[in-house]
């Protein structure tokens, strides 16, 4: 089970069955949690384009008959993502001599600025999950707050969820994303976030018996092709 974080900056005033929540305190808390997550992971932003499991520098590896399904999926993903980010200028792409259609990839200076890698060490063979991240979130406002109790919740019976609907903007969307929206949007499941535009999101808190709110840790969005 995931660890829940307690929100202690909540102001509750009993004025109705739902209660009056301090929207500004909630906005500040959600912003602080996103900022804290970035400081821990050292990501450039809250939106990360997943390349696949790859340790750079990397040379194309053909799919083999002996490959397990996971390797086949990963190699086929890399055949799509690596050439795209080479075209965008975040990776170098060097032909391998004597091997038609096989390339060697490495980070460019621009790529290093946005590069993020998490290492899965649960098995003896390390897995390097690699992404390019951009766009810190700026929480603009809390729009609405609703409560709903579920007979069988994720964490407990008769669990009360507090859904906080927010608007956010994305800061510092880089030129390599803005100038290549069509290519990125065609491959990835989430569209490029544009500067100056409000985007909706819902952050769910869980209300404890003590009246305090708890939530799962907020983190970057991993966007898969």
N, C-alpha and C positions, 0 to 999 in steps of 0.2 A: 504494500500500500504506500502511496506517495505521502510525503510529509506535508502537513499543513502549517502555514504561517499565520500567526495571530495578528490581527489588525487592532492595535491598541489606541489608535488616534480617532476612534469613532465617537461622535457625540450623539446620543440618543435622547430624544425628548418625547415623553409619552403624550402624544396628542391625538393618536388614533390607534386602531388595531395594528396597522403597519408600523407606525412610529415615524418620526421625522429624522431623517439621516442628514448629516452635515455633508452636503455634496462637495464643498470645497476641500474638506479634509479627505474625502474619498479620492478626489482628483489628485491631490498632492501625494497621497499614499501610493496610488497606482503608478504615478510618474516616478516616484522614488524607487519602486520595485523594479521597473524596467531599467532605470539607470543603474541600479545595483547589480542586476543580472549582467548588463554589458560590462561593468567593471570587473566582474568575476571571470567571464568568458573571454574578455578582451576582444569582442567582436566589434566591427566597425559600425554595425547598426542592428536593427531588429528584424531584418528580412534577409534570409540567406538562401542563395541559389545552390542547391546540392548538386555537386558534380558526380559523385559516386564515391566508392571506396578506392582511394588512389593515393599513393605516396609519390610526390614529385621530387626529382624528375621522373618521368614515366614514359616508357615506349609502348606503343600499341601492342596488345597481345591478342592474336586471333583466337576465336572460339574453337575449342578442341572437343573431340568426341568424348574424351575422358572427363570433361568439366562437369561438376555438379551444377544443379539448376541455379544456385545463387551466383556462381561465377559467370554463368551465361548471361543472367540478368545484368550483372555489374559491368561486364565487358561491353554489352550492347548499349548500356546507358552511356558509358564513356565514349563510345564511338560517336555519340550525338553531342554530348556536352563539351568535350575538350576542343573539337574544331570550332564550335561556336565562340567559346571564350578566347580562343586564339584569334578569331576574326575581330573580336571586340578589343583586343589589345592587352588582355590580362595574362595571356599565356603566349610563349613562343612555340612555334611549330616547325620542326626541322625534319626534312625527309631523311630516312635511314637509307644509307647507300646500299644499292643492290637489292632492296626490298620494296617493290612497287606498292604504293598506297599505305606504307607503314611510316609513322611519324614519332618523333621524340618531343615531349612537351615539358616545359619548365615555366616557372613564374617570371613575368617581366617585373620591372620596377612598379608599374601601375598595379599589377596583380598582387604584389606583396602588400600593398596598402590595404587591400580589401579581403585578403586571404584569411580563412579560418579553418582550423583542423581540430577535430576531436578524435581522441584515440580510444578505441574499445579494447580493453585489455582483459576481458573476461575469459578469453581462450588463450592457448599458448601462442597462436599466431595473431599478432596485433592487427587490428583493422583501423585504417586511417580514413575517417570520414571527412571529406573535404568540401568546402563551400566558398563562395564569394558573398560577402555581406555588405549591405548598405542601409542607410536610412534610419537613424534614431527616431523613435516616436516622441511627439510632443502631445501630451494629453490636453485637449482644448477645453473640454467641459464634460460634466456628468449630466446626461439628459434626463434619465429616468431610472427609478429603482423599484423593483417588484420582488415580492416574496411568494414562494410556493413551497408547500410541504409535500414530501414524497414518502409513501408508506415504506418503501424499500429503497433507501438512498445508497450512494456509493460507499459512504463511510459509516452509516448507521441507519437504524429504523427510524421512521418519522423524522427524516432529515429535512430541515428548512433551508432552501437555497435562496440567497439574495442576489438577484441578477442586476448588475449595474451597467446600464447602457451608456457608452461614452462616445464622443467624437475625438479623433486624433488627427494630427497632421504628421507628415514625414519630412524630416529635415535633411538637407544635403543629399538629395538624389543625384548621383554622379552622372556626368555626361555620357559615359559608356552605356548606362542604362536608358537615359532619356533619348539618346540618338539611335537606339536599337530596340525600341519598344516592340515593334512588330516581330522581330526575330525571337526575343525573349518570351513574349506572350504566346508565340506559336509553340514553343517547346515546354514552357513551365505552366503550372496550374494556377498561379496567382499573377495577376497583371502588375506591371511596373507601377509603383506608387508615384504620383505626380506632386510636385511642390505646390503649396498653397491650397490644396484641396482637403476638405474634411472627409474622413472615412469613419464609418460606424464600427463599433466592436462591443461585445458584451463580456464583462469580467464577472465570474460567479464566485460569490463568497458563501460560506456555510455558517449558519448561525448556531452557536453553541448554547448549551443550557444556561451558561453564565451571561447570555445576551451579547457576548462578543462575536466578532466576525473572524472567520478563518478562511484561508484560500491556499490553493496550490501555488508553487513558485511560478512567477511570470518569467518567460524566456523568449528568445528569438523564435521567429517562425521559419521552420525548415521547409523550403519550397522545393518539391521534387518534380522532375520532368515526367 
